[in-house]
Amino acid sequence: MAQVPQRFFDALAVRTWCGLSLRALGRAREEIDAINVYPVADGDTGTNLYLTVESAVAAVEAVFAAHEVSAAGAGAGHARPGDAGGPSLADAVRAMAHGALIGARGNSGTILAQLLRGMTQVLAAGGEPAGTDGPGLRLALRHAADSARQAVAHPVEGTVLSVASAAADAADAAADDCGSVARAAYEGARAALAATPGQLPVLERAGVVDAGGQGLVTLLAALVETLTGEAPGAAAPVRVPHARVGHVDRLVAERECAAEGSGTDGPAFEVIYLLEAEDAAVARLRHRLDALGDSLVVVGGDGLWNVHVHVDDAGAAVEAGVEAGRPYRIRITHFGHGDARTAGADRPPRERTQRAVVAVVPGEGLAGLYTEAGATTVLARPGEPPASGELVQAVRRAHAREVVLLPNDAELRHTAAAAAEQARTEGIRVALIPTRSAVQGIAALAVHEPERRFDEDVVAMTSAAGATRYGEVTVAERQSWTTAGICQAGDVLGLIDGDVAVIGSDVTATAVTVLDRMLAAGGELVTLVLGDEAPEAVAEHLQTRVREAYLAVDTVVYRGGRQGAPLLIGVE
């Protein structure tokens, strides 16, 4: 169905563009992955771009949802973007850029995050809540291309940087309406994409165009559809016109080109992390990381950065981040093709295991606990829930024929269901157990037996999770209505099975009340998971309470780390 043409690039257009981009990348992801040969032939550019945009979409949708709630509370009805009850263009683009920044994956995703940030720096500074016109969009595309190029330590022509610059150049010559600007940018980018093999020998030998550039063309096609209501046509990945290699030969050529492009002694690891740091410290970090490896991209600003680099010494790259500020969401990936080059072509592929458990966990401490129990974990830090693509990657990383997926959060059920469906299309048998808390996941993992029949194992794990009541003690961030009354910012909230049951002022006292209410229905085992912000004496106090008031009830305590809530409680 064609979209309604947008006269201005406004908040609603941002929302539409993000949604169309995500759907387009979902369709093109595998093809883009297949042509990924530079800078490393690891076949994940399409996936990384999809995950980056998925994070941007989530952030934009959250802004719209917050304004809809605010408008409903004020009786504003259905406010248009830019009205008192709707997000402004600045609200929407800032959310888009922030979402992309915190969710950026790989070299391509990191550069895309900077492209969106560059657009935001122009669009959010315009001062017009209703939106911007063609000249404003043209300026945003130019600043996006320039800022992305500046974020890359050693820009290379024939990559997404060339495609972005060509898009901006073409937009400069377009008419002043937004649709014309978008269409010109798309056509300019597509022409530049077709020229990338002539700029990079690694692409020409493989008979493909640049994968990151293809991803950008896909996004610009979605922008055209957003602003004109008409899709510019399929933006399927392009091959070089004179390429005459067969499918198998082309894959061989890709690997040879990757080896030539990076060298057999090239970096073995990709390191990515978010970093809270000041500008001066980041400038020093760039210099140090540039000396450690290559493919260095540092994007962001205003105290939050996304760092991407390829190195041989992953530990040194992380240590450099620690010296600069506070790195987190650290991801270290060992390039598989590097193993193949050093170990020989006849190295047998790793055999799939029969069954694995993939679990989302809220803190580093629980991640260690789950890992020790044999699970593949996905870390969900406060305010940063994993996207469905991240769960799919975890399922793939588990490398098993059968996978039990534990989302451990009621809000992640639909995300996990989408990931399970995607994994099933790849031939993996996936069972989703709708765990609503990490303590339910612990109970399920405790009865997991890989030797049992798959269905029997899933039934046993589901039963154990369902028999576990879950509680949480947290601190309110703002005034709001709850099932226990109105809470104020700073109040201590005690939740039982997802609903607020207690509003208090002290973490320990509130925890005791929650525990007493949970044990009133009976129980044999209490599980306490302490966050970094939990008072030192709360665990001892609760254990003493259980010993004195509830005979034959055991207690086990775990350290969850930075998990968002000071305390998680499970009773089974």
C-alpha positions in Angstrom: 0.0 0.0 0.0 1.4 3.4 -1.0 2.2 5.9 1.8 0.6 9.3 2.0 3.0 11.8 0.5 4.7 14.0 3.1 5.0 17.7 2.3 7.5 18.2 5.1 10.0 15.9 6.8 8.3 15.9 10.2 8.1 13.6 13.2 5.5 11.4 11.5 7.8 11.1 8.5 10.7 10.0 10.8 8.5 7.3 12.2 7.4 6.1 8.8 10.9 6.2 7.4 12.2 4.1 10.3 9.5 1.5 9.9 9.8 1.2 6.1 13.6 1.0 6.4 13.4 -1.8 8.9 11.0 -3.8 6.7 13.2 -3.2 3.7 16.3 -4.3 5.5 14.5 -7.3 6.7 13.8 -8.3 3.1 17.3 -7.5 1.9 19.3 -8.6 4.9 20.4 -12.0 3.6 21.4 -10.7 0.2 23.4 -7.8 1.8 25.1 -10.3 4.1 26.0 -12.4 1.0 27.9 -9.6 -0.7 29.8 -8.5 2.5 33.5 -8.8 1.6 34.9 -5.6 2.9 36.5 -4.7 5.3 36.0 -8.3 6.6 34.1 -11.1 4.8 32.1 -12.1 7.8 28.8 -12.0 6.1 26.9 -9.8 8.6 26.5 -6.3 7.2 22.8 -6.7 6.4 22.2 -8.2 9.8 24.1 -5.4 11.6 22.3 -2.7 9.7 18.9 -4.3 10.5 19.8 -4.5 14.2 20.9 -0.9 14.2 17.7 0.3 12.6 15.6 -1.9 14.8 17.1 -0.1 17.8 16.3 3.2 16.2 12.7 2.2 15.5 12.2 1.1 19.2 13.5 4.5 20.4 11.2 6.5 18.0 8.2 4.3 19.0 8.9 5.0 22.6 8.8 8.7 22.1 5.5 8.5 20.3 4.1 6.2 23.0 5.2 8.6 25.7 3.5 11.6 24.0 0.3 9.6 23.4 0.1 8.7 27.1 0.8 12.4 28.0 -1.9 13.6 25.6 -4.4 11.1 26.9 -3.8 12.1 30.5 -4.3 15.8 29.5 -7.4 15.0 27.4 -5.6 16.3 24.3 -7.0 13.6 22.1 -5.0 12.6 19.0 -2.5 15.3 18.7 -0.4 15.8 15.5 3.4 15.8 15.7 4.6 19.2 16.8 1.4 19.9 18.7 1.5 20.1 22.5 0.7 16.4 22.8 2.8 15.1 19.9 6.5 14.8 19.4 8.3 17.5 17.5 10.7 16.7 14.7 13.6 17.3 17.1 12.1 14.8 19.6 11.8 12.1 16.9 15.2 12.6 15.2 17.0 12.7 18.5 15.3 9.4 19.5 16.2 7.9 16.2 19.9 8.9 16.4 20.1 7.8 20.1 18.5 4.5 19.4 20.9 3.8 16.5 23.9 4.8 18.6 23.2 2.5 21.5 22.1 -0.3 19.1 24.8 0.0 16.5 26.3 -3.3 15.3 29.5 -3.8 13.3 31.4 -1.3 11.1 28.3 -0.6 8.9 25.9 -0.1 11.8 28.3 2.3 13.6 28.7 4.4 10.4 24.9 4.4 9.9 24.5 5.6 13.5 26.8 8.6 12.7 24.9 9.3 9.5 21.7 9.6 11.4 23.4 11.6 14.1 24.6 14.0 11.5 21.1 14.5 10.1 19.8 15.0 13.6 22.3 17.8 14.3 20.8 19.8 11.5 17.1 18.8 11.8 16.9 19.2 15.6 18.5 22.7 15.4 16.0 24.1 13.0 13.6 25.3 15.6 10.5 24.3 13.7 8.5 21.7 15.6 6.2 20.9 12.6 9.1 19.8 10.3 11.6 20.9 7.7 11.4 21.5 4.0 13.5 20.3 1.1 16.5 22.7 1.7 16.5 21.6 5.3 16.6 17.9 4.3 19.3 18.6 1.7 21.4 20.3 4.4 20.8 17.3 6.7 22.0 14.8 4.1 25.2 16.8 3.5 26.0 17.1 7.2 25.3 13.4 7.6 27.8 12.4 4.9 30.5 14.8 6.2 30.2 13.8 9.8 30.3 10.1 9.0 33.5 10.6 7.0 35.0 12.5 9.9 34.1 9.6 12.3 36.2 7.1 10.3 39.9 7.1 11.2 41.0 6.3 7.6 38.2 6.8 5.1 38.2 4.5 2.1 36.6 5.3 -1.2 34.3 2.7 -2.7 32.5 2.2 0.6 29.3 3.5 2.2 31.1 6.8 2.7 31.4 7.3 -1.0 27.7 6.4 -1.5 26.6 8.9 1.2 28.7 11.7 -0.3 27.2 11.0 -3.7 23.7 11.1 -2.3 24.4 14.5 -0.7 25.9 15.8 -4.0 22.9 14.7 -6.0 20.5 16.2 -3.4 22.2 19.6 -3.8 21.0 19.8 -7.4 17.4 18.8 -6.7 14.3 20.9 -6.6 13.3 22.3 -3.2 10.5 19.9 -2.2 11.3 17.0 0.1 10.3 14.3 -2.3 12.6 15.6 -5.0 15.5 15.8 -2.6 15.0 12.3 -1.4 14.6 10.9 -4.9 17.8 12.7 -6.1 19.7 11.4 -3.1 18.5 7.9 -3.9 19.5 8.0 -7.6 22.9 9.6 -6.7 23.6 6.9 -4.1 22.5 4.1 -6.5 24.9 5.4 -9.2 27.7 5.6 -6.7 27.0 2.1 -5.5 27.4 0.7 -9.0 30.8 2.4 -9.2 32.2 1.0 -5.9 33.9 -2.1 -7.5 36.0 0.3 -9.7 37.2 1.9 -6.5 37.9 -1.2 -4.4 39.7 -4.1 -6.1 38.4 -6.5 -3.4 34.8 -5.8 -4.6 35.7 -6.1 -8.3 37.3 -9.5 -7.8 34.3 -10.8 -5.9 31.9 -9.4 -8.4 29.9 -7.4 -5.9 29.2 -3.8 -4.8 29.9 -2.5 -1.3 27.5 -4.1 1.2 27.3 -1.1 3.5 26.6 1.2 0.5 23.8 -1.2 -0.6 22.3 -0.9 2.8 22.3 2.9 2.6 20.6 2.7 -0.8 17.9 0.6 0.7 17.3 3.2 3.4 17.2 6.0 0.9 14.6 4.0 -1.1 12.5 3.9 2.0 12.9 7.7 2.4 11.6 8.2 -1.1 8.6 6.1 -0.4 8.0 8.0 2.9 8.1 11.4 1.2 6.4 10.6 -2.1 4.1 7.7 -1.4 5.8 5.7 -4.1 8.6 3.1 -3.8 11.4 3.8 -6.3 11.6 0.1 -7.3 13.4 -2.8 -5.9 16.8 -2.0 -4.4 18.1 -5.6 -4.6 21.9 -5.9 -4.1 23.8 -5.2 -7.3 26.5 -7.3 -9.0 29.1 -5.8 -11.2 27.9 -6.0 -14.8 31.0 -7.8 -16.1 31.1 -10.3 -13.2 30.9 -13.8 -14.6 31.6 -15.9 -11.5 29.3 -18.7 -10.4 27.9 -18.8 -6.9 30.5 -21.2 -5.5 33.4 -19.5 -7.3 32.2 -16.1 -6.0 32.2 -17.3 -2.4 35.8 -18.5 -2.9 36.7 -15.2 -4.5 35.2 -13.3 -1.5 37.4 -15.1 0.9 40.5 -14.6 -1.2 39.7 -10.9 -1.5 39.1 -10.6 2.2 42.5 -12.2 2.9 44.1 -9.8 0.4 42.3 -6.8 1.8 43.2 -7.4 5.4 46.3 -9.5 5.1 46.7 -13.0 6.6 48.2 -11.4 9.7 45.3 -8.9 10.0 43.3 -8.2 13.1 41.6 -11.2 14.6 38.9 -9.4 16.7 36.1 -6.9 16.3 35.6 -4.9 19.5 32.6 -2.7 20.0 31.4 -0.9 23.1 29.4 2.1 24.3 31.5 4.6 26.2 30.6 7.4 28.6 33.5 9.9 28.3 34.4 13.5 27.7 35.4 14.8 24.3 39.1 15.3 25.3 39.4 11.7 26.5 37.8 10.4 23.3 40.3 12.3 21.2 43.1 10.5 23.1 41.2 7.2 22.7 41.1 7.6 18.9 44.8 8.0 18.8 45.5 4.9 20.9 43.0 2.6 19.1 44.3 3.8 15.7 47.7 2.5 16.8 46.3 -0.9 18.0 44.3 -1.9 14.9 42.2 -0.7 11.9 38.6 -0.1 10.8 38.4 2.4 13.6 35.1 4.2 13.9 34.1 6.4 16.9 30.7 8.0 16.7 28.5 9.9 19.1 28.9 12.9 21.3 27.4 14.7 24.3 29.1 12.2 26.7 28.0 9.0 24.9 30.0 7.3 22.2 30.0 4.1 20.2 33.4 2.7 19.6 34.3 0.1 16.9 37.7 -1.2 16.0 39.4 -4.4 14.6 42.4 -5.5 16.7 44.6 -8.4 17.6 44.6 -7.5 21.3 41.0 -7.1 22.3 41.9 -6.6 26.0 44.0 -3.6 25.1 41.2 -2.1 23.2 38.8 -2.4 26.2 41.5 -1.2 28.6 41.9 1.9 26.4 38.1 2.5 26.9 38.4 2.1 30.6 41.1 4.8 30.7 39.0 7.1 28.6 35.8 6.7 30.6 33.2 4.0 31.4 32.8 1.4 28.6 29.8 -1.0 28.7 27.8 -3.3 26.4 31.2 -4.6 25.3 31.0 -7.0 22.4 34.1 -8.9 21.2 33.8 -11.1 18.1 36.5 -13.4 16.7 36.5 -13.4 13.0 35.7 -16.9 11.8 37.6 -16.6 8.5 40.7 -15.8 10.4 40.5 -19.2 12.0 40.2 -20.7 8.6 43.2 -19.0 7.2 45.4 -20.0 10.1 44.1 -23.5 10.7 43.9 -24.6 7.1 41.1 -25.1 4.6 40.4 -28.7 5.6 39.5 -27.9 9.2 36.2 -29.6 9.9 33.2 -27.3 10.7 32.1 -27.3 14.3 29.4 -29.9 15.0 26.1 -28.6 16.2 25.1 -29.6 19.7 21.7 -31.3 20.1 20.2 -28.8 22.5 20.9 -25.4 24.1 19.3 -22.8 26.3 19.3 -19.1 25.3 18.4 -16.7 28.1 18.0 -12.9 28.4 19.5 -11.8 31.8 19.4 -8.3 33.4 22.9 -8.1 34.9 26.5 -9.3 34.6 26.3 -11.4 37.7 23.3 -13.4 36.5 24.9 -13.7 33.1 27.8 -15.5 34.8 25.4 -17.7 36.7 23.5 -18.7 33.6 26.7 -19.2 31.6 28.0 -21.6 34.3 24.8 -23.5 34.0 25.4 -24.0 30.2 23.2 -21.3 28.8 24.0 -18.8 26.1 23.1 -15.4 27.4 22.0 -12.0 26.1 22.6 -9.1 28.5 19.7 -6.6 28.9 20.9 -3.6 30.8 18.5 -1.1 32.3 16.6 0.7 29.6 18.4 -1.3 26.8 16.2 -4.3 26.0 17.6 -6.6 23.3 16.1 -6.5 19.8 14.7 -9.6 18.1 17.7 -9.7 15.8 20.0 -9.8 18.8 18.1 -12.9 20.1 18.3 -14.5 16.7 22.1 -14.0 16.8 22.3 -15.6 20.2 20.3 -18.6 19.0 22.7 -19.0 16.1 25.7 -18.6 18.5 24.3 -21.4 20.6 24.9 -23.6 17.5 22.3 -26.3 18.4 19.6 -28.2 16.6 17.2 -27.5 19.4 17.0 -24.3 21.5 14.9 -23.4 24.5 14.5 -19.6 24.7 14.0 -17.8 28.0 13.1 -14.1 27.6 12.9 -13.5 31.4 10.8 -10.4 30.9 7.1 -10.0 30.1 7.8 -7.1 27.9 10.1 -9.2 25.7 7.6 -12.0 24.9 6.7 -10.6 21.5 10.3 -9.8 20.7 11.3 -13.3 21.7 8.4 -14.8 19.7 9.6 -13.0 16.5 13.2 -14.2 17.1 12.0 -17.8 17.6 10.0 -17.6 14.3 13.0 -16.3 12.4 15.2 -19.1 13.9 12.7 -21.7 12.9 12.9 -20.6 9.2 16.6 -21.4 9.5 15.9 -25.0 10.5 16.4 -24.7 14.2 13.8 -26.1 16.5 12.9 -23.4 19.0 10.7 -23.6 22.1 9.8 -20.3 23.8 9.1 -20.5 27.5 7.3 -17.3 28.6 9.4 -16.6 31.7 8.6 -13.1 33.1 11.6 -12.8 35.4 15.2 -14.0 35.7 14.2 -15.9 38.8 11.7 -17.9 36.8 14.5 -18.6 34.3 16.7 -19.9 37.1 14.0 -22.3 38.2 13.6 -23.5 34.6 17.3 -23.9 34.1 17.6 -25.9 37.3 15.4 -28.7 35.9 16.8 -28.6 32.3 18.1 -32.0 31.2 19.5 -32.1 27.6 19.2 -36.0 27.6 15.5 -35.9 27.8 13.2 -35.7 24.8 12.8 -32.1 23.7 9.1 -31.9 24.4 9.5 -33.5 27.8 12.4 -31.1 28.7 10.3 -28.1 27.6 7.3 -29.2 29.7 9.5 -29.7 32.8 11.1 -26.3 32.4 7.8 -24.6 31.7 6.3 -26.2 34.8 9.2 -25.1 37.0 9.0 -21.5 35.7 5.2 -21.4 36.2 5.5 -22.6 39.7 7.8 -19.8 40.7 6.2 -16.6 41.9 8.4 -13.6 41.2 8.9 -10.3 43.0 10.9 -7.2 42.6 11.9 -4.2 44.7 12.8 -1.1 42.8 12.7 2.7 43.0 10.2 4.9 41.2 11.7 7.3 38.7 8.6 9.5 38.5 5.1 10.1 39.9 2.6 7.6 38.5 -0.5 5.6 39.2 0.0 2.0 40.4 -2.2 -0.8 41.5 -1.2 0.1 45.1 -1.9 3.8 44.7 0.0 6.9 43.6 3.8 6.8 44.0 6.2 9.7 43.9 9.7 9.8 42.4 12.1 8.1 44.8 9.5 5.9 46.5 10.4 2.2 46.9 8.1 -0.1 45.0 7.5 -3.7 45.8 6.1 -5.7 42.9 4.6 -9.2 43.0 4.0 -11.1 39.7 4.4 -7.8 37.8 2.0 -5.7 39.8 2.9 -3.0 42.4 1.8 -4.4 45.8 3.7 -2.2 48.2 4.8 1.5 48.2 7.4 2.2 50.8 10.3 4.4 51.7 13.0 1.8 52.6 14.3 -1.0 50.5 14.8 -3.5 53.3 11.4 -2.9 54.9 9.6 -3.0 51.6 11.5 -6.3 50.7 10.3 -7.9 53.9 6.7 -7.0 53.2 6.9 -8.4 49.7 8.6 -11.6 50.9 5.9 -12.1 53.6 3.1 -11.7 51.1 4.7 -14.1 48.6 5.3 -16.8 51.3 1.8 -16.4 52.6 0.8 -18.7 49.8 3.5 -21.3 50.7 6.9 -22.1 49.3 9.9 -24.3 49.7 12.8 -22.2 48.2 13.4 -18.4 48.2 15.8 -17.0 45.6 17.2 -13.5 46.2 19.1 -11.7 43.4 20.9 -8.6 44.7 21.7 -5.7 42.4 24.6 -3.3 42.9 22.2 -0.7 44.5 20.8 -3.1 47.1 21.7 -2.2 50.8 24.5 -4.4 52.2 22.4 -5.9 55.0 19.2 -6.7 53.0 20.2 -10.3 52.1 21.1 -11.2 55.7 18.0 -9.5 57.0 15.7 -11.5 54.6 17.5 -14.7 55.3 17.0 -14.2 59.0 13.4 -13.5 58.4 12.9 -16.7 56.5 14.7 -18.8 59.1 12.7 -17.4 62.0 9.2 -17.2 60.4 9.1 -19.9 57.8 10.2 -23.4 58.8 11.6 -25.7 56.1 12.0 -22.9 53.6 15.5 -22.6 52.1 17.1 -19.4 50.8 19.7 -19.0 48.1 21.4 -15.6 47.3 23.0 -14.5 44.0 24.7 -11.2 43.0 23.1 -9.8 39.9 25.4 -6.8 39.3 24.0 -3.7 37.5 20.5 -5.1 36.9 18.3 -2.1 37.3 16.3 -3.3 40.3 18.0 -3.5 43.7 16.4 -6.9 44.4 14.7 -9.7 42.6 12.8 -12.4 44.6 11.6 -15.8 43.6 9.5 -18.2 45.6 9.0 -21.8 44.4 
